[in-house]
Amino acid sequence: MRIPPESLEWRFKRLRSIVSEWEIRYNQLPEQVISSFEAFDMDSIQLLAEERRNLERLIPEMQEFISRWEEC
């Protein structure tokens, strides 16, 4: 089944929007780590570090996916 091009364009636009939201979230993490450190909340710092690692992996993977499939 072939998907109409407009539908694919919309989907790629949505994926780019998600990546943009991830980048914003990634840039907010240092401030949250500082706040958690000041509150001696080591559990939150651990969760934020894990989230950072996930975003560092997901963002470039999704960008590559979008680039690869938009060219098709």
SVG drawing of the C-alpha trace seen along z (x, -y; Angstrom):
<svg xmlns="http://www.w3.org/2000/svg" viewBox="-2 -26 27 28">
<polyline fill="none" stroke="black" stroke-width="0.4" points="0.0,0.0 1.4,-3.3 1.0,-6.4 0.2,-9.7 3.2,-12.1 1.3,-14.7 0.8,-12.2 4.5,-11.4 5.5,-15.1 3.2,-15.6 4.8,-12.7 8.3,-13.9 7.3,-17.4 5.9,-15.8 9.1,-13.8 11.2,-17.0 8.9,-18.6 9.5,-15.8 13.3,-16.0 13.1,-19.8 11.2,-19.1 13.9,-16.6 16.6,-19.2 14.8,-21.7 14.5,-19.2 18.1,-18.2 19.1,-21.9 17.0,-22.2 18.7,-19.3 21.8,-21.1 19.6,-23.6 17.5,-20.8 20.6,-18.9 21.9,-22.0 18.6,-22.4 18.6,-18.8 22.2,-19.1 21.3,-22.1 18.4,-20.1 20.7,-17.1 18.3,-15.0 20.7,-12.4 17.9,-10.1 16.7,-12.9 20.2,-13.6 20.6,-9.9 17.3,-10.0 18.3,-13.2 21.7,-11.7 19.9,-8.6 17.5,-10.9 20.5,-12.8 22.1,-9.7 18.9,-8.6 18.4,-11.9 22.1,-11.9 21.4,-8.6 17.9,-9.3 18.3,-12.8 21.0,-11.9 19.4,-8.5 16.1,-10.2 17.8,-12.9 19.6,-10.3 16.3,-8.3 14.5,-11.4 17.3,-12.4 17.6,-8.9 13.9,-8.4 13.1,-11.9 15.5,-11.3 13.6,-8.3"/>
</svg>
